[in-house]
Amino acid sequence: MLNTYTAKYTKIRSGYMGQLIEWPEVITEGKTLEDCRKMLRDALSQMVKAYRKQKKEIPSGRALIEQIPVEV
C-alpha cells in the first residue's frame, strides 16, 4: 500500500529541519533543502520498518494543510 505524507520544512541556522505533519516523530535536519528531503525520506522509511517490526500501527497520511491569513 502506498501512503502519502505531508512534509514541513523550516529554515534553521544550520540549514533546514524537516518533519512530517501526520507523524511528528519523523524529523531530521540537512544542510540544504535537498539534503533534508533525502534524509526525511530515509527517516520515514526507517520509521516504517521499526513500526512494522514492533507491530505498531503506522499513522495514515494525507493531511489537509491550510494557510490562514492574519494581519500583524
N, C-alpha and C positions, 0 to 999 in steps of 0.2 A: 504494500500500500504506500502511496506517495502522499506525504503531508507537506504543507507549505507553512513556513513560519515567517513572522514579521521581525525584521532586524531594525534596531535603532542604533545609529552611530553618533557619537558625541566627540567633538574635538577637545582634546586634553593637552596639557603641556608636552607630554612625551609622544604625542601622535593622535591616535583615535582609540576610543573604547567602543566595543560592540556588544550588544545584549539583545536577547530575544524577548519580545513583548510577552508572548504566551508562556515562556519558560525562562523566567528571570535568572535562574541558576546557571544558565548557559551565558557566560560572559567572558570577554577576552579583550586584549589590547594589541595594537600594532603600530609601528612607526608611520605607516602610510595607510590610507583608506583601503587600498587593495590588499595589503598585508593583513589588516584587521578582518576584512571579508573572508580571506582564506582561512585565517585562524578560527573565525567564528563557525565556518562550515565544518572544520575539523573538530572543534569543541562540541558541536551538535552531534556529529557522528559518534564521537566517543561517549557522549551522554546517553544516546540511544542504546549503544552496546551495553553500557553499565546498567541502565534501567531494565533492559531485557534479561540480563544475567541475574539481576536481583528480583525479577518477576514483578517489577513495579509498573504501574500504569504510566504510559507515555502521554504527556499533555498533548491535546489536539492543537492544531494550528488554525490559521485563517482568522486572525483578529481583525476587527474593524478599527481603523485608525481615522481619527477626525481632528482637524485643527480647528481650534476655537479662537476667534479673534477677540482681542480686548484692547481698549485704548489705555496706554500707560503714560 
